[in-house]
Structures are given as C-alpha cells and as structure tokens.
Amino acid sequence: MRRNTSSHSGRLFSDRKWAFPFLASLLVTVSLVLTAILGALSSSGVGEPSPFDIISFAISEGSSGYFVESDIERSFNANVVQKMEAPRLAYLISGTKGDSLRMMRTLEAVYHPRNQYILHLDLEAPPRERLELASAVKADPTFREVENVRVMSQSNLVTYKGPTMIACTLQAIAILLKGSSHWDWFINLSASDYPLVTQDDLLHIFSNLSRDLNFIEHTPIAGWKLRHRARPIVVDPALHLSKKSDIAWTTQRRTLPTSFNLYTGSAWVVLTRSFVEYCIWGWDNLPRTILMYYTNFISSPEGYFHTVISNTEKFNHTAISHDLHYIAWDTPPKQHPISLTMKDFDKMVESKAPFARKFAKDDPVLDKIDKELLGRKHRFSPGAWCVGTSDGGADPCFLRGNDTVFSPGPGAERLHELFQTLLSEDFQSKQCL
C-alpha cells in the first residue's frame, strides 16, 4: 500500500511540473489578445485609412459575411469626410460629325475647376475633326493647368436609339471613375444642350442636397410603348458595321421579363457616384442582366438606367423623376424635341431648370442666354474661381482663385425653388415609385 501511495504521489508531482509552463503560456496568450483588441479599438477612426479597407475580411456591423461586396457597399456610406466637402460634378459631353465647336461652347459654358469633363466625338466624325478637338483641349492653358478635361481617345460608333449609346455612356463613366475618385454626380449632355445657370449657382445648390439623390425622369412602360418598344427585337448596326445607320427591326417578338419591371424616361440624367459605380462594378448581377436585355431593345438610352434604379431596393427611393432639363416637344406622343429659339426664352427661365435642349448651331438664343443668364463676356461663365486680370485682358478666368467658394446669382434662386418643388411631399406622391 505504501508503495502504491508513493507511486501516486510521484505522478501528482510529475503532473505539477507542467502546471507552471501551461499557466505562463495562457497568461501570455491572453495578454497578446487583449493588446490586439485594445490597439484596434484605440486606432479606429483615427489616422490614415488602410489601403485595404475596401477589401477588409473582418466582419463589421451591417456586414453579411466575409464578402468583398459587403465592404464595398459599406465604404459608400462611410465616407463622411467627402460628403462634408463642396460637391464635384462629372460631365460627359457627346457629339457627332460637325459638333466639335458646339461641344467646346457647351464645355466652356459649364466649366468649373472643381468638376471633371470628358468629351466624346463619335466615329461618324472624320478623324481630322476628332484630332482638332483633342488638340484644342490640349492647347488650352486653363484645361492644361487644372487637368480636368479629357477627350475619349477611342471613338465609338453610336446609334441613338440602340444600345451603343448606353455602352458609350458606361465607358465614359468608367473612365471618369478611373481618372478621379472625387466627384459626386454624373451628368450627360450633348452638343445641342446648354446650361441656363452658372456652375457656381449649380454647385451652391447641390452643396445643400443629399449626395444620395438621383435625378432621372422615369415611368413604367405601358400602353403603346409595350407593343412598340418592349416586345420588338432590334439590331444596332453600330455593333457590327463601321458606318452609321438606323436600327434594324426583326420580325420576332419577345415576352416581357418576369424578374424585373421595365421603365422608360428621358435619356438625360443626373446620377450619383454610388449608383453609377453599382452599374459599372456590378457586384450585383442585376445591372449586367438588364444591360444584356437591352442589347436588342429600342431606345436603350431611355430605359437602361431607369430600369436598373427602379428595380434596385438600395436606390429606387433615391430617384427623383425629373431630368433637370427644359425640353419643348412636338405634338403627342412627344417623341422628338423641337429646337428652341428666342420665343422659348421666357419659358426656359420660368422652368427653373439648370439645362435646356435642343438648340440649333449658333442660334441667337444662345447669345441671349450667355448675356442674361450666364453673364458670359469671355470664354467661361464667371464665378468665384475666376480671379480676373489686372490689365483687363481678354480672358479674366485664366488665373484661378479658390474653387471651393461660390458666387451664386439669380440662377441659384430659381434652382432653389425648383428643388423645393421636386423634394416636396406633393411632388413625391405623384412619382411612380
């Protein structure tokens, strides 16, 4: 019995030899874990953000798991610093053969050093005209100094009613996203568009708007549009040929989609950066699915963005059904805008819209807009960013001032009234969504 007790005591003593190393290693492990947790808590919200924050693999509040798309989506809502700054706009100005001078005039009328601009002259324009446009932008001293104007080097053949126009627009957005990470809204204009307010007016008013609002006139496709737009299958020749021609109609008819609802509206939009990133990056398959559907769809520019935003829960409540344009239409069914002239000037002003279309080349009403609405005496619409030359030179906007300070004029008052109407409960109750 004594021998057994001695043996048992020896085993106990032998086991105790491991107790101290075990307890020591446990203490070190707990200390390291606590240090890491406290360090993470103390560093959150301060210092420079990690370049890998967008692709973080930590589960955060509101995240659905270890998926990149969850963190990308969170990054759109977390950029508080950017939202506190004055807004920046990104413009696409497009044209075709003979439009290069009109595009430059529109560009100079909407120019501001805070914004980004991309010009696209389609493949129907001769190479010489495209080269002259690129050379004019490159040689301009203001554009060269600020470096916020570029011409798309790849010209696309574009059919207005077909998907090639949407493809070109998406390409321009992708270039703008790649070129600058600091803009808030995307605006598309054509060479026949023109502003009715200065950029100082527009930026001043947009400074007071939520950065989540999209301005896109939209309505469900119904009635005759279902028969003449939704069911026909068309082919865009610009996808296959090198010369522009109208879309080709097929004899086949399609059934309506069941996974999403179709919408239509104006081709002219003011879209938030977060929404166009959703369309371009495509972490959700819906934008790609709808884009493929619109490949054989008539009037794609009047339906693609409208259908995507109206079928996306994250964005559909942000869509204000207005294109921020004044457009005078022909007789019903209002398919073709008429050219605006002097007799339309008062109606343009009364509309309070920041843009209008369409204008004939060098129509006298453009000079009236320059003088009475934009205050243009030289190339650019004046604003606080224009310092002016001491000797009264020909270009008072050559020297740049503070581009974060705006000098709003009468146009800002009209815009304020317009947005009060657009954001009112009465207007919202009349929208389709």
Secondary structure as GFF3:
##gff-version 3
##sequence-region A 1 433
A	DSSP	alpha_helix	2	16	.	.	.	ID=ss1
A	DSSP	alpha_helix	19	43	.	.	.	ID=ss2
A	DSSP	three_ten_helix	53	55	.	.	.	ID=ss3
A	DSSP	alpha_helix	68	78	.	.	.	ID=ss4
A	DSSP	alpha_helix	80	84	.	.	.	ID=ss5
A	DSSP	beta_strand	89	95	.	.	.	ID=ss6
A	DSSP	alpha_helix	100	109	.	.	.	ID=ss7
A	DSSP	beta_strand	116	121	.	.	.	ID=ss8
A	DSSP	alpha_helix	127	139	.	.	.	ID=ss9
A	DSSP	alpha_helix	141	146	.	.	.	ID=ss10
A	DSSP	beta_strand	149	151	.	.	.	ID=ss11
A	DSSP	alpha_helix	163	179	.	.	.	ID=ss12
A	DSSP	beta_strand	185	190	.	.	.	ID=ss13
A	DSSP	beta_strand	194	195	.	.	.	ID=ss14
A	DSSP	alpha_helix	199	206	.	.	.	ID=ss15
A	DSSP	beta_strand	214	215	.	.	.	ID=ss16
A	DSSP	beta_strand	218	220	.	.	.	ID=ss17
A	DSSP	alpha_helix	224	225	.	.	.	ID=ss18
A	DSSP	pi_helix	226	230	.	.	.	ID=ss19
A	DSSP	beta_strand	232	235	.	.	.	ID=ss20
A	DSSP	three_ten_helix	237	239	.	.	.	ID=ss21
A	DSSP	beta_strand	248	253	.	.	.	ID=ss22
A	DSSP	beta_strand	263	265	.	.	.	ID=ss23
A	DSSP	beta_strand	270	272	.	.	.	ID=ss24
A	DSSP	alpha_helix	273	281	.	.	.	ID=ss25
A	DSSP	alpha_helix	286	293	.	.	.	ID=ss26
A	DSSP	three_ten_helix	294	296	.	.	.	ID=ss27
A	DSSP	three_ten_helix	300	302	.	.	.	ID=ss28
A	DSSP	alpha_helix	304	310	.	.	.	ID=ss29
A	DSSP	alpha_helix	313	316	.	.	.	ID=ss30
A	DSSP	beta_strand	319	320	.	.	.	ID=ss31
A	DSSP	beta_strand	325	327	.	.	.	ID=ss32
A	DSSP	three_ten_helix	342	344	.	.	.	ID=ss33
A	DSSP	alpha_helix	345	351	.	.	.	ID=ss34
A	DSSP	beta_strand	355	357	.	.	.	ID=ss35
A	DSSP	alpha_helix	364	369	.	.	.	ID=ss36
A	DSSP	pi_helix	370	374	.	.	.	ID=ss37
A	DSSP	alpha_helix	410	422	.	.	.	ID=ss38
A	DSSP	alpha_helix	425	429	.	.	.	ID=ss39
###
